[in-house]
Amino acid sequence: MATVMTNIRVFDGESVTEDSAIRWRDGLIVAVGGAELLEPGDEHVDGRGGTVLPGMIDAHVHLLPGSPRQAVTFGVTTVLDMFSKPDLVREATAQGAGPDASDVRSSSVGATAPGGHPSLMYAPFPYVSGPADAEAFVADRVAEGATHLKVLYEDGTVGPMSWPSLDVPTVAALVRAAHGAGLLVAAHISTAQAAMDLLPTGVDVFAHVPFDALTDEQVQAIADAGIAVIATLSIADGFPGANGHMPLLDELTLKPRLGPAWSEVVKAQGERWLPPEFPDFSVPQDNVRRLRAAGVPILVGTDAPNPGVVHGASVHRELQHLVAAGLDPLDALKAATAQTADVFGLADRGRIRPGLRADLVLVEGQPDRYISDSQYVAAVWKQGARVDLDGYVGSADERAGIALLQEMTNKVIAAMQKEFGR
């Protein structure tokens, strides 16, 4: 049986069209048009004037047990994992194959130097000692089902702790091996210099916008290299705002679906030890504005579950951050849908077109004009099946996810106390 949703506005991944109805069957969109799409015997959904978006894509997450179930309740139907261990990837991928969880694409274990970031959270896992390790490392990730490669590079100029890092020749060898295996390469960087160091290696995506100011020449170099940037401006939400609240908890529309347990987690994160001076997040925001003006593709990614950042929910905060950085709401929505699909080669999603997956999000309001309206998620369909938006909160998956996050947090705290004697 086909399903037809009428009385809607349609953002097709690139623009708001003149269409007012969508028809789908067997998990795929059949047609986009008007009320004439509704036929006798169809299941009919009245969109009540809401806006339908393609299922959103979070281009930068780290998995927790059950996180695909959590993400989809906020309209995120695909997550791109940027470093998780194989057992968790297998579990999440299997869950994501079902109707009530986001589809999962993963790098599996990322490539980092022995003892390098993120060893505090994830060790033990395989390391890369030099260029000679690249081919075998990539082959092992392919065997684990990786759909892209994550590499981690720091130039040693940022952060309270210094970690060993891959060097540029090793990153270049990993890129060659990954491209030879058909994998795109996303590179963790934090600084402008790190970004410049990696330009010659051929990486495809920067996972994070630099946190220090890019020069005009550096902005143009990134644009000329054709590299996309996952902004992750939501990292700023890990710090209380001027009112002393964690920003995510001030989003009253999101709180009911966030639920009491995760609300308590985020509240506690705001009460952890924090530096006397917070980072200046206006700098990466300005970098995003200038990169976008130069034509660099900006992608929506949250880096969940960093402090203050929650799977699914924080995509809506990231959209707001991008608009605050100067993107038009339409461009921000495109960064969460079609643009990310294009960069990561997800040709079957990210747009509302006949033949593509029926990954659809019905929101009340007009997020193409008022980006905060994206939060008003009324219904989600994944491959044509309506998602249970209420099943995650209070579930065993929720408890397991919070428990693992606490375990990783305790490891980081212990390491920081050892380093700084706190």
Disulfide bonds with the S-S distance in Angstrom:
none
